[in-house]
Structure formats: C-alpha cells, structure tokens
Amino acid sequence: MCPEFVQSFLTGVAASGALTSCLKLVTKAAFEGSKDGLRKGALMFLAIFTFFEFLCVLLYAYMFAKLPIVNYHRPKAASEGSKTVSADLVAGGI
C-alpha cells in the first residue's frame, strides 16, 4: 500500500474524529443537563450527522467521478484487470 494512501486515510479518520467530538461538545453545551436536554442534544447530534452523511453520499455520487485523480486512476485500474466492484469481490473469493 502506498504511503500517500495511508497518510490520506489517517488524515480522514483524524478529521472525522475531531469533527464528531466538536459537534458532540457543541450539542452537549447547547442543552441543559436534564434528561430532556440530553435527549434533545442527542437528537440534534444525530440529525446533523445524518444530514452530513447524506451530503457525503450525494457528493460521492455526483462529484467523485469528475475528480481529475479519479479520471486518471480508473482507466489504469481497468487496464490492470479491475472491471467492477463485484468482479473484484468474485476474484477475491468473497
């Protein structure tokens, strides 16, 4: 595995962890410590992250294929035998 990929992956994991922690701190501070406040804070946290996940899926579906790096690597992967995800899973015995 190339070091750039590992570094990019770890950067993404660190960023998502920091974002999750910050959002949890904000929602915890925004509502009082009562049972009702904790429930509202948890629901707000889940609503924001559900929206964020939906946004990521949409960006992946519509923007990912247009990235120059993806357009560079897809033909290269296809020429090396990678045709589809399902074909790769079958080739891997999964």
N, C-alpha and C positions, 0 to 999 in steps of 0.2 A: 504494500500500500504506500502511495506516495506521501511524503511528509506534508505537502501542501494540503492534501485532503484531510489528514489527521488534524492539522492545525485549524483548518476551517471548521471541521466538525466540533472540535473542542471549544472554539470561539462561539459557535452557535449554541452549544449546551450551556456555556457560562452566561451568555446573554439571556437565554430563556430563563435560567435560574434567577438571575438578577431581576429581570422583569417581573417574574412571578412573586418574588419576595417583596419588591417595591409595591406592587399592586396589593398584596395582602396587608402590608403595613398601612397603606392609604385607606383601604376599606375598613381595617380594624380601628383606625383613628377617627374615621368619619362617623362611626356609630357608637353609641354608648355601650357600656359593658353589660347591660341587662340581657336577658335571654332573647327578647325581641330584637334588640340591637345587634346581637351576634348573628341572629337569623338573617336580618336584613343585610348585614355585611357579607355573609357567606353567599347569599343570593346575588348581591351586586358583583362580587368577585366572579362567580360562575357566569353571570350574564356577560360581563366584559370579556372574559376569556373565551366564551362561546362565540361571541362576535369576532374576536381576534382570530380564532381558528377558522371560522367561516371565511373571513377575509383572506387568510393564507391559502385556503383551498381555491378560492376564486383567482387569486394572483398566480398560483401554480397552474391552474387550468388555462388561463388566458395569456399570461406573460412569460412563463418559463420557456416555452418553445421559441420565443422570439429573442432570447438572450444570445449574444454572439458566441459565448463559450459553449452553450448547448448546441448551437448550429455547427460549431467546429467539431465537437466530440461525437455527436450522433452518427454521422457518416463513417467516422473512424471505427466506432464500436460495431456498426453494421458490417463493415468490410472485414472485421475480425471474427464474425460469426454471430454476433448478438443481434437477433432479429426482433424479438418481442420479449416481454417480461415472462409470459407463460412458457415460451420456448426455452428461456434461460432456466426457469424452475424445473422443467422436464429434464433438461440436460444435467442439472444438478441433482436429479433424483428426488426432488421434493414434490 
